Amino acid sequence: MPVSFFVYMRQALFGKKCRSRAKLNERIVIITGGNAGIGKETSLDLAARGAKVIIACRDTEKGSNVAQEICRAVPSANIIVRHLDLASFSSIRKFAQETLRTEPYIHLLINNAGVAGCPKSTTEEGFEMQFGVNHLGHFLLTKLLLDRIKASAPARIINVASVAHLLGKIDFNDINLDHNYQPLSAYGRSKLANILFTRELAKKLKGTGVTTYCLHPGAVHTGLGQHLGSSIGQFIGHVYHGCSKVFFKSPKIGAQTTIYCAVEESLATESGLYYCDCTVIQPSARALDDNLAKKLWEVSESLIASTQ
């Protein structure tokens, strides 16, 4: 077998581990989807470093169970669970209002939650679900919290993207994919939007002490992929789920690049870049298009304003 195959398998199964031992005492962290998958592992790691972790999730009962689990593993953990539905702008605004009322600082915002490969559906405001949750929801949340984050500098904003952005293309004339919806390409579009958002946000935050990062966590065996297999056929779906258990990263390994972007001291002067396996890498040419990033920002603002 070629050497490249073994390199791929090593990275898929083990990846790179974040080696930073940085502490986050008295730092306040928000993690969307921090109650499952790589979000849960990120919550555990950052809580163990001394951070106050706010788990923002739809299922607060599950979130509370995870918080208790983390506290059993880390008795000193400071975990708060708050309801957040990224498919609802009213829920996002309510979460932001409550957070701004109770938290004097926000040092880390990790936009981790997402949906992947789901059948065609829409958010509360009528936007295509994957674009609405993965991009627009996090775009609105970040904007609502941005002044507090800037006032807390040095601070970081991290967006969990994906190599699936290679499949993505943004047609501003069909933003809801009413004419051609394909689950995987729609997912790729939302992940492309994550990277473009990170790049444009980095420009807007230059000189503020707030830095931004986006990343591909790798192929990870989590609940996020529940629709991915079925979106490419039932038989292939069974094969996909079976293989993911064996060949994909565990959530703990999958969380390492998120953790790296959150705590690695050497990244303090970097912003707007894309990472995988705790290393900066080059995304697609489309993801590097600054004109596209600027237009996406403007269109996103317009879409949110149209719902008020």
Secondary structure by P-SEA (a helix, b strand, c coil): ccaaaaaaaaaaccccccccccccccbbbbbcccccaaaaaaaaaaaaaccbbbbbcccaaaaaaaaaaaaaaccccbbbbbbbccccaaaaaaaaaaaaaccccccbbbcccccccccccccccccccccccccaaaaaaaaaaaaaaaaaccbbbbbbccccccccccccccccccccccaaaaaaaaaaaaaaaaaaaaaaaccccbbbbbbccccccccccccccccccaaaaaaaaaaaacccccccccaaaaaaaaccccccccccccccccbbbbcccccccaaaaaaaaaaaaaaaaaac
